[in-house]
Amino acid sequence: MFRRLICKPLTLPRQSSPSNLVMLRWLHHAGHHAPYAAISGKNLKEIEKLIQEETKISRDHLTPEIALHLITPQCRLFHEPVPAFNTKKLFKEDPFWAFYWPGGQAISRFILDNPSLVAGKSVLDVGSGCGASTVAALMHNTKYVVANDIDEAAGCATLLNAQLNGVDLKRLHICTENLITNQAIRTTVIKEDLILLGDVFYDEEFEAILQPWLKSLHKAGKQVLVGDPGRHGLTAERRQEMRRLAKYELTESGCIENNGFRFVNVWELRS
């Protein structure tokens, strides 16, 4: 099945497209709230149409308060092998954003259960995917949220999901810059108060790239939360530098869709 093979680490009722309601705004990470890049309106509309055609709206996850466009077992792409999918070139990149990964579910659940965590703060959601954690934060009194994912389709999915859940689009910013590996950006001070990262500790090699950046954020006074179900990159040594804030048990469908992971944790960087 496509879903099983890509797991490394609906139809929406007719309504106004987010592209007609909000410009894709990009937050410059030196703190300038002005557009500096954009997806063309044509591309945005095409991607939105594909997302609506190839996903179902689901609430079968840890955050049923949030409806999301996802590839579920009811979707044809869930059952297609990767080679056939790649040949069709529906999306520019494999749609990892179309699955609600366990780390993202945990962070989103934690935000919904602890609204004071985000109230009055600016939030950066790194590797935002479907935008669930972004939506969860926007449901509460945040200053603004930056949804950061290098796949522009993830940005479109986030806009669709934000509109679907009726959150304030004026407080939503989309960014496709690679904040983790782009050296120029890594040396720039991130302005957001709270940094969210779900399912980013794929392996120890990537962890070696990620960890110095996270430490620099923590040193700069940022609060850093990590959602993780026990991936290889989050070693015992790294966990000693964090404190666990919450532990959740995934739904039955969540366990099946996430390589058997049953539990997922929310960690806070502390050193």
Secondary structure as GFF3:
##gff-version 3
##sequence-region A 1 271
A	DSSP	alpha_helix	2	6	.	.	.	ID=ss1
A	DSSP	alpha_helix	18	21	.	.	.	ID=ss2
A	DSSP	alpha_helix	41	54	.	.	.	ID=ss3
A	DSSP	beta_strand	56	58	.	.	.	ID=ss4
A	DSSP	beta_strand	68	70	.	.	.	ID=ss5
A	DSSP	three_ten_helix	76	79	.	.	.	ID=ss6
A	DSSP	alpha_helix	82	88	.	.	.	ID=ss7
A	DSSP	three_ten_helix	96	98	.	.	.	ID=ss8
A	DSSP	alpha_helix	102	113	.	.	.	ID=ss9
A	DSSP	three_ten_helix	115	117	.	.	.	ID=ss10
A	DSSP	beta_strand	122	126	.	.	.	ID=ss11
A	DSSP	alpha_helix	132	138	.	.	.	ID=ss12
A	DSSP	beta_strand	144	148	.	.	.	ID=ss13
A	DSSP	alpha_helix	152	164	.	.	.	ID=ss14
A	DSSP	three_ten_helix	169	171	.	.	.	ID=ss15
A	DSSP	beta_strand	172	175	.	.	.	ID=ss16
A	DSSP	alpha_helix	183	186	.	.	.	ID=ss17
A	DSSP	beta_strand	194	198	.	.	.	ID=ss18
A	DSSP	alpha_helix	204	219	.	.	.	ID=ss19
A	DSSP	beta_strand	223	228	.	.	.	ID=ss20
A	DSSP	alpha_helix	236	239	.	.	.	ID=ss21
A	DSSP	beta_strand	242	249	.	.	.	ID=ss22
A	DSSP	alpha_helix	252	257	.	.	.	ID=ss23
A	DSSP	beta_strand	263	269	.	.	.	ID=ss24
###
